[in-house]
Amino acid sequence: MAQDRKKVLVLGAGYAGLQTITKLQKQISADEAEVTLINKNDYHYEATWLHEASAGTISYEDLLYPVESVVNKDKVNFVKAEVTKIDRNAKKVETDAGIFDYDILVVSLGFETETFGIKGMKDHAFQIENVLTARKLSRHIEDKFANYASSKQKDDKDLAIIVGGAGFTGVEFLGELTDRIPELCNKYGVEQGKVKITCVEAAPKMLPMFSDELVNHAVSYLEDKGVEFKIGTPIVAANEKGFVVKVNDEEQQLEANTVVWAAGVRGSQLMEESFEGVKRGRIVTKQDLTIEGYDDVFAIGDVSAFIPAGEERPLPTTAQIAMQQGEQTAKNIKNILEGQPTQEFEYVDRGTVCSLGSNDGVGVVYGKDIQGKKAAFMKKVIDTRAVYKLGGVGLAFKKGKF
């Protein structure tokens, strides 16, 4: 029997990949398939909490847990390795820890920052990308306050923070910043009125997924806490002083000693190297989440551009979608192992909530607009549910938001 075992290879332990594994290990026996999960870190981190760790309102340790704590070792081999090449014709994946064959491949390699070719952005701005960038940024913010407090020649730019992007990540990061600043001012004896937070957004509207009423709530909440918005203001470059922006066709230099880019993500770079027709690291999949011409390769999460039947645009890359794709992929792998046809992925939209710090937020839940404390509470429910779905009750109790 063991000779006939199919090799299932899952690349990446983010929301999509880990959900595939945790569901699959409940549905199959060790005799049915040899399942291997490859991830470059030995931990999973809650990517939707990165803005909190980046602002320093939670510790980076709060958002991660060991991959092996949710993997059934009797059914899944976990390999800590970085994927360097996918050869879909030879059915091999190359890593820095050796080469792996597969019969069924799940590509869920996650996201990277997208700077849209803006000059200097990679070199001069902090990114909200992973655990390491979050640690670096929160430490840097505190260092600037400490530096300001201890310097004889005070540099006001130490208390200036510019955030590029007023989409989801940018706004959630701003919310956390407005929670953290009073704490830092208190700790270092800094007058809060001296802190300057500016948010720059090229689009004419922030949070485009929400109604004007919700956006207005978010703006007025953050403005009351000292955030200044420059909407419809493209960033043309980043340099050692801050951002260069365009206002009425004229370039202006915005100066700050903390500059954060929170305006774009793309799928893993490996996608372009491994498949045709990839745009910004995302590949259009068939309705069952496999790739055209390759019934044995699933692409899910941030590397997937899934277009629901009858629609023109792919679904956005969110944790909720990634986890639902992981569930469907596990079912489809089980079907393939049993010689059954795969089923189409159907996304159930339960809603979206954008937090504005820990006590406020805006969102749409089951088609209804919510804001304020109710939205903040819902956000904590959503975050805790994500942990529960991957790691069960014990992990949700330990890592959840309540």
Summary of the structure (lengths in Angstrom):
residues: 402
radius of gyration: 22.1
end to end distance: 46.2
largest distance: 75.4
contacts: 1371
relative contact order: 0.15
helix: 38%
strand: 29%
